[in-house]
Amino acid sequence: MKFPLFGRSLRSLLPLVSAIAVVLAFYIGTVVYLYDPEVSESLQLMQEAMPELFAAFGMANPSDSLCDFLLNYLYGFMFAGALVLMAAYMAQRLVVGPAKDGSLAWLLASPHSRFRLAFTLMAAEAVAIVAVVAFLWVSEVVFCELLFPGDLDQVALAKANMGLIALGLFAASLCFASGCIFQRPGLGLWVGAGACVLFLLMGLAASTGEGLEWLASASPFSLYDAYGLAAGEGEAVLGTLALLGASAVFFAAALAAFCHRDFSL
């Protein structure tokens, strides 16, 4: 790993990644506050009045505990969508943008192997994903303990967040691999990012339309089962392992493409 490049890459990702994390932290605080029985009753009435809208954003599951409440209103769409946005931005910032404006030439001209350079960029992406999920996890625990001390099943929430890291790595690896494989920078960005958005929308469409359940099954994002992980179900653990395996495959493909591609700089 090239540590100066690693640090520079993380600093380049910091503005947007920090903004996403802070906005989501405020949203987490709002959702935790809504768990208050006096407030959540109004939320339940809204859900009954607009069931299709809540289902479209993955918020239609019953919430009998504080942990389930968080899983319902945070993990169905909000967190997954934020990770997709991060994945697209990181691929643009670290690979696609430099290849398009020619600044990648300076990096490739350094006395370091392409393997080492690509591995460093991928490590920066992985650390950014883990850091954001860890920040969100800590935010959830802090808000829950402040407002409802002792009500949160922290072990179950930790399991769900481990799976969220796997989902984030999958999206990041897909966008990064696309950016490395395709010769045209614009195409490289939109193929990977577009696929992630499509996978996300497939799951949402399946929850709102009759006879569309197969769409969710066809999406790799369905391998992430926050409720199953929180409950310790083996099938959900296997889904998380499958996402990690797919991430490793995409990162390996990106590494191979970066090492052998003839960049038009």
N, C-alpha and C positions, 0 to 999 in steps of 0.2 A: 504494500500500500504506500502511496505517496502522500504523506501527512500534510504538507503544505497545500496540495490540491484538495485534499479531504476537507481541510478547514475552510479554504476559499469556497468550495462548493456548498458547504453548510451555510456560510455567511450569505451566499447569493440566494439561497432558498429561504433565509430567515424572514424577510418582510412578509411575503404572502402566507407562509406557514404559520407565523406568529399571529397574523390577522385572523386566519381560520380558527386557530386554537382559542383565541380570546373571544371571538364571536360565539363559538360553540360553548365555551364556559359560561357565558351569560345565558345562553339558551338552556343549559343544564340547570342553572339556578332557577330559571323560570319554571321548568318542568318539575323540579323537586318541590317548589312552592305549591304547584297545582295539585300535589298529592294530598294536601290538606283536605279533609272530608268536606268542609264547607265550600271549598273552591272546586274540588273535583266533581261535586254533584252537578254544577253548571256545565262542566266539561263533558260529563256523561250525557247530559241532555243534548248538547251540541252533537255528540257522536250519534245519538239515536236519531236526530233530525237529519243528519247528513252522513249516513253510513258509507256511501260510495266514496265520498271525499276522504274520509278517514282511512278507508281501506286502500285508496289509491296511494297513500303515503305510508302504508304498512303500519297503521295505528289502530287496527280493529281488533286486536287480541284482548282477552279479558286480563285485568290487572288486579290480582288479589293481594299482592304484596308490593312493598316499595321497589324491590328489585324488578319484579314483573312490570311495574309501572314505568320504570326507566327503560327497560327493554322495548316496551311497546311504543313509547313516544320518542325514543332516541335512535334505536338501532335498526328500525325498519327502513328508513330512507335517509334521515339526516346525516348520520355518521358515514354511511356507505357513500352517499353523494359527495360529502366533503373529501373522502379518501380518493374518489375518482378525480375530483378537481385537483387535488394535490398531485396525483400521479401524472396527469396531463401537464401540469405546470413544471414539474421536475424534469420530465422528458424534454420539454421545450427549453428549459433553462440550461440543462447540462449537455444536451446532445444536439437537438434539432436547431436551436437558435445559433449556437457556435458554428455548426456546419453551414448554416445559411449565410451568416455574415462574415465567414472566413476566419473568425477568431480561433477556431479549432486547429488551424494550421500551426499556430504558436505552440499549442499543447502537443501536437504530434511531432513537432520539431525538437522537443525536449529530449534529453538523453535517457529516456525511460521507455520500456517496452509498452506496446499498445495494451498488452494483457494487464500490466500493472495500472495503467491509466484507467482502463475500463473498469477494472475491479474497484478502484478507488471511487469512481463515480457511482457505481452500484452500492458500495458501502455507505456513501453519503445518503443515498435515497433510503436505504434500509434504516439507518439511524434516525432520519427525519420521521419516518412512519412510526417507529417505536416511540420516539420522543413525544409525538403528538398524541398517540393513544394513551401513553402513560400520563400525560398532562390531563387529558380528559377523564381518565380513571381517577386520578387524585382529586380533580374538581368534583366529580360525583360523590366521592367519599366525604369530602369536606362539607359540601352543601347538605348532604343527607345527615351527617352527624350534628351539624349546627341546627338544622330545623327539626329533625326527627331522630334524636340520638338513640342508637341501639336497634332501630327498625330495619336497617339495611343488612341483607345477607351478603357480606363482603366477599366470601369465598365464591359464591355463585356469580357475582358480578366480575370477579377476577377471571373466572373461566371464560365468560362471554368476551371479555376484552382480549384475552389471549387469541381467541378466534378472530377478533377484529383486526389484530395485527396481521394474521395470515391473509385476511381479505385485502388489507392495504398493500401488502407485499405482492399479492397476485396482480392487482391493478397497476402497481408501479412497474413490475417486471414486464407486463404486457406492453405498456406504453414505451418503456425504455427499449425493449426488443424491437418494436415497430420503428422507433426512431433510428435505430442502428441498421436495420435490415434494408429499408426502402431508400433508394438513391435520392429521390426528391424529398427535401425536408418537409414540405407541407403535407405530402402524402404520408410520410412516416409518422407525423404527429397525429393526423386525423384518423388513420386506420386504427391505431391503438386506442386513442381516446374515444373514438366513435364506437369501437367494440365494447369498451367498458360501459359507456352510456347505454348502449343497446342492451347489455346484460342486465343493467339496473332497471331499465324500463320494462323488460320482459317480466321481471318479478312483480313489478307494480301492476302491469296489465293483467297478470294472472289472478291477482287478488280482487280485481274489480269486475271482470267479465266472465260470464258463465261459459264453460267449455274451453277456457283458456288456461286451465291448470297446467297443461303440458308445457306452456311457455316458461313457467318457473322452473320446471324440471330440466328444461333444455339450457338454462342459464347456469354458468359456473358459479355465479354468486349465490345460487341456492345451496351450495355446499356449506355456506356459513349459516348455521342454525344457532342463533343466540340463546333461544329458550332451551334447546337441547343441550347446549354446552353448560348452561347454568344448572340444569338438572343432572348433569353428569352422564348423559346418554352416550353409549358407545358409537352409535351411528354419527352423531354430531362430531365426535372426536375424529372419526375417520374422515369426515368431510373437511375438517380443518387440516388434517395431514395431507389430504389430496390437494388442497389449495397451496400448501407449502411445497409439495412436490411439483406442482405446475409452475410455481414461482421459480423454483430452482431450474426447471427446464427452460423457461423463458429467459432467465438471466444468463444461462449457459449459451443459449442461442444468440443473445445480444453480445456476449463476450466474443463468440466466434465471428460474428458479423463485423464487430468493431476491429478485430485483429486482421481481417482479410479484406475488408471493404476498401475500394478505391474512392476516397472522399474527393468530390469535386470542389476544391477550395480555391 
